[in-house]
Amino acid sequence: MTDLAAVQPSVSTTYTGTPGVPPARPDFQIVPRKGLPIVGVVFAALVAAIVANKLWPLVFLHVAFGAAWTIVDLFMGFVIGPTMGKLPPPARIEVATRLMPKMVLIMPTVVTVTLAAGWQLGMLMGTVNSSYYNHAWIVASYIVVGFMAVIALGLLSPANIAVLSELKKPKPNPAVIQKLMKRFIFAAGFTGTLQVAILVIMTRIRVG
Amino acid sequence: MSERTLPPVTQLAMTSLALILIGGIYLASHLPQQVPLTPAWILLGASALLLAVNLIALSRVKDFAWKKFFAVGKWALLAYAITAGLIEFAFLRDGMSGGPLVVLTLSIIIYAIHVPVLIAFTVAQYEQ
């Protein structure tokens, strides 16, 4: 009789590979160079929008990139994170080597464009002025974004780069990767929760 | 995985970043009014002090992977200098000047130094 346990996919979180042999992983670039021109174009568009100081480009950049930031944080924190946590380490490494380099470019770009375009939009519309009737909500958004910035800069970005650096080694240490990924997923989940607060604040400001 | 005794670089850096953010929120929440800059200067000074403490504490660590630290740090510094430049550009474009501009510029400099230090430290601490 076939041993079912031998053919069913493992959902164990413990390393099941050969002891002493690091899990195989594909080659990758920590910062994907192919993506750098795209980042350059996005930053050029941001500078152009700030210089032009017109309503539509600023609204477009703030809303589009703000939505991307919110969705990525929520998806990473509440969907990808828990899913990765249940994968066996070799599969987790496969996902990480493909996902994390993209995050190195996506997150700083999305955050910078959202905040810079948002600030310029606020200056143009006068919503950042203390005389604005919804000023308390605007200040609340500063505070929530401040929390997210500290978590993203202090925990998310360093963990992201450190995971990739570890994966680049000839013999990556699964325990280090697991520790850093746990930190990354926790930080993503926390910022995802704060993104819900941002959604509440922004929709509240929009309806007045 | 061997745990080494290292200074609390991450905790200090996050506190330092939080202090300059609080200063920035204090200034931004009073726009366009002129507000006393003393609280913002105190927060900036405390943040700069934590940056200095972090750098000194880090420099005293023996057998640290400095090669890796600087290899990662220089590229992180370049990346964060670009984002810092974009933020500064937005402030200048909006006609910010005087004391608030000085406080915010110095805050951005701390951000552009402390974040790369933090990234480089996190990577280097796991280097054998």
Interface residues (C-beta under 8 A of the other chain):
Chain A: V31 F43 L46 V47 I50 V51 N53 P108 T112 L115 A116 W119 Q120 M123 V128 N129 S130 H135 I138 V139 Y142 I143 G146 A149 V150 L153 G154 L155 S157 P158 A159 I161 A162 S165 E166 N173 A175 V176 K179 L180
Chain B: M1 T10 A13 M14 L17 A18 L21 I22 G24 I25 A28 S29 H30 L31 P32 Q33 K68 V72 W75 A76 A79 I82 T83 L86 I87 F89 A90 R93 D94 Y111 V115 L118 I119 F121 T122 V123 Y126
